[in-house]
Amino acid sequence: MSGKLYLIPTTLGETEPLEVMPLSVKKVVEQIDYYIVENEKSARRFIKKISPKKQQGTLSIKLLDKYAVPEEIQKYLDVCENGTNVGLLSEAGVPAVADPGASIVKLAHQKNIQVVPLVGPSSILMAMMSSGMNGQNFAFNGYLPIDRGDRKRAIKELEKQSLDKGQSQIFIETPYRNEKMFADLKATLSPLTSLCIAADITLPTEYIKTMSIADWKHQQPDLHKKPAIFIIQK
């Protein structure tokens, strides 16, 4: 019998794993010794936290980072032919969503390997759920341009798409640039456009707020170096 690829969620910060994910995730981690991860140190830390009795020395870990050799990545799932199950771990949240793990999932489908997604926290969906915006029609746009002029043009284009399609527009920013993004959103968007900011989701410092840009102009939340999701709707 062929091994399976398990998509294993991780926490969005220093939260106890079983506070934000079901016991089934712990059971799967206890059964798997072969993992594909972005960062070995943080992956081992998560595995130890959710399964303290698991022997770290038994783990086989393959890296899926910017230094990974494409030819080697193509071989990462070969162990499934021998019946070995593989765990794919994200750095934060669920694998393969805003995450390089999507390439491994694609490879699994090409090799006819069963893909098993497990339940865990997704900052994108949790932000959408709590925004009060259109959850029937939304788009995730990843990162906006770094150049300020290009970024402001992208913001205006997303606002236009939201109006034309009745669609919520979701995007993210590198945490240390959050405050610049917030300033550009206030300077660029229409006063009546709604903006949701969802930061530190599932953490004790969680902050989720939706207001019009006109109202946001009087607010200055602390977003510095905090993982955040931005959603706009015209």
C-alpha positions in Angstrom: 0.0 0.0 0.0 1.3 3.4 -0.9 2.0 6.1 1.7 0.0 9.2 2.0 0.8 12.9 2.1 -0.6 14.5 5.3 -1.0 18.3 5.3 -0.2 19.1 8.9 -1.2 22.5 10.3 0.9 24.4 12.8 0.1 27.3 15.2 0.1 30.9 14.1 2.3 31.8 17.1 3.3 30.6 20.5 0.0 29.0 21.2 -0.5 25.5 22.7 -1.3 23.3 19.6 -4.3 21.6 21.0 -5.9 24.9 21.8 -6.3 25.6 18.1 -6.4 22.2 16.4 -8.1 18.9 17.0 -6.5 15.9 18.7 -6.4 14.1 15.3 -3.4 16.3 14.4 -1.5 15.1 17.4 -2.3 11.4 16.5 -1.0 11.9 13.0 2.2 13.5 14.1 2.8 10.6 16.5 2.6 8.2 13.6 4.8 10.0 11.1 8.6 10.2 11.1 9.2 11.6 7.6 8.6 15.4 7.1 8.9 18.1 4.5 9.4 21.5 6.1 10.5 25.1 5.5 12.6 25.4 8.6 14.0 22.3 10.5 14.4 24.1 13.8 10.8 25.4 14.1 9.4 22.2 12.7 11.2 20.1 15.3 10.0 22.6 18.0 6.4 22.2 16.9 6.6 18.3 16.7 8.1 18.2 20.2 5.4 20.6 21.5 2.5 18.6 20.2 4.1 15.2 20.8 6.6 15.5 23.7 7.3 11.7 23.8 8.3 11.4 20.2 11.9 10.6 19.6 13.5 13.4 17.7 16.3 11.1 16.5 13.9 9.0 14.5 12.8 12.0 12.3 13.8 12.3 8.7 13.4 15.9 7.6 13.6 17.3 4.1 13.9 21.0 3.5 11.6 23.0 1.2 13.3 26.4 1.4 14.9 28.7 -1.2 18.1 26.6 -1.2 16.3 23.3 -1.9 17.5 21.8 -5.2 14.5 21.2 -7.6 15.8 17.8 -8.7 16.0 16.7 -5.1 12.5 18.0 -4.3 11.1 15.8 -7.1 12.4 12.8 -5.0 10.9 13.8 -1.7 7.8 11.7 -2.1 9.6 8.6 -3.4 9.3 7.0 0.1 5.6 6.8 -0.4 6.2 3.9 -2.8 7.4 1.9 0.2 4.3 2.7 2.2 5.8 5.5 4.2 3.5 8.3 5.1 4.8 11.9 4.7 3.9 15.0 6.7 4.1 18.4 5.1 4.4 21.2 7.7 4.0 25.0 7.1 5.9 27.6 9.0 2.6 29.0 10.3 -1.0 27.9 9.8 -2.1 25.5 7.1 0.3 24.1 4.4 0.1 25.1 0.8 -1.9 28.3 1.3 0.3 31.3 0.8 3.0 28.7 1.4 5.6 26.9 -0.8 4.2 23.5 0.2 1.7 23.8 -2.8 4.5 22.4 -5.0 4.7 19.2 -2.9 0.9 18.8 -3.0 1.0 19.2 -6.8 3.8 16.6 -7.0 1.7 14.2 -4.9 -1.2 14.5 -7.4 1.1 13.8 -10.3 2.4 10.7 -8.6 -1.1 9.6 -7.6 -0.4 9.8 -3.9 -3.4 10.4 -1.6 -3.4 13.9 -0.1 -4.9 14.2 3.4 -5.6 17.7 4.6 -5.9 18.2 8.4 -7.9 20.8 10.3 -5.9 23.8 11.7 -5.8 27.6 11.9 -5.8 29.5 8.6 -5.2 33.2 9.2 -6.7 34.1 5.8 -10.0 32.3 6.4 -10.2 33.3 10.1 -9.7 37.0 9.1 -12.4 36.6 6.4 -14.8 35.0 8.8 -14.4 37.7 11.4 -14.4 40.7 9.0 -18.1 41.1 8.3 -17.3 41.4 4.6 -18.5 39.3 1.6 -17.6 35.7 2.4 -19.4 34.5 -0.7 -17.1 36.2 -3.1 -13.5 37.0 -2.1 -10.0 36.9 -3.5 -6.6 36.4 -1.8 -3.9 38.5 -3.5 -0.8 37.7 -1.5 1.8 40.5 -1.1 1.3 43.9 -2.8 4.3 45.6 -4.5 7.1 47.0 -2.3 7.6 50.2 -4.3 5.2 52.7 -2.8 4.0 54.1 -6.1 3.3 50.6 -7.4 1.7 49.6 -4.1 -0.7 52.5 -4.1 -1.7 51.7 -7.7 -2.3 48.1 -6.7 -4.5 49.3 -3.8 -6.6 51.4 -6.1 -7.0 48.5 -8.5 -8.1 46.1 -5.8 -10.6 48.7 -4.7 -11.9 48.9 -8.2 -12.2 45.1 -8.5 -14.1 45.0 -5.2 -16.6 47.6 -6.5 -16.9 45.9 -10.0 -17.3 42.4 -8.7 -18.8 42.9 -5.2 -15.7 41.0 -4.0 -13.7 41.2 -0.8 -10.0 41.7 -1.5 -7.5 40.0 0.9 -3.8 40.7 1.0 -0.8 40.5 3.4 2.3 42.4 4.2 5.7 41.6 5.7 5.1 42.4 9.4 7.7 45.1 9.7 6.1 47.0 6.8 2.5 46.9 8.2 2.5 50.5 9.4 3.6 51.7 6.0 0.8 49.6 4.4 -1.7 51.0 6.8 -0.7 54.6 6.0 -1.0 54.0 2.3 -4.4 52.4 2.7 -5.7 55.4 4.5 -4.1 57.8 2.0 -5.3 55.9 -1.1 -8.7 54.3 -0.5 -12.1 56.1 -0.6 -13.4 57.3 2.8 -16.4 54.9 2.5 -14.4 51.8 1.6 -14.3 49.3 4.5 -11.0 48.0 5.8 -10.5 45.0 8.1 -7.2 44.5 9.9 -6.7 41.1 11.6 -3.4 40.8 13.5 -2.0 38.1 15.8 -4.9 35.8 15.1 -5.4 33.1 17.9 -2.8 34.8 20.1 -3.6 36.6 23.4 -2.8 39.9 21.6 -5.3 39.2 18.8 -6.7 42.3 17.2 -9.6 42.3 14.6 -11.4 45.4 13.5 -13.5 46.5 10.5 -14.2 50.2 9.9 -14.5 52.6 7.0 -11.4 54.4 5.9 -12.9 57.7 7.2 -13.1 56.1 10.7 -9.7 54.5 10.4 -8.1 57.9 9.9 -8.6 58.5 13.6 -7.1 55.2 14.7 -3.5 54.0 15.0 -3.4 50.3 16.1 -0.1 48.8 17.0 0.8 46.6 14.0 4.6 46.7 14.2 6.1 43.3 13.5 2.7 41.6 14.0 1.5 39.0 11.4 -1.6 40.7 9.9 -4.2 40.2 7.2 -5.8 43.2 5.4 -9.2 43.0 3.7 -11.0 45.8 1.8 -14.5 46.0 0.3 -15.9 48.9 -1.6 
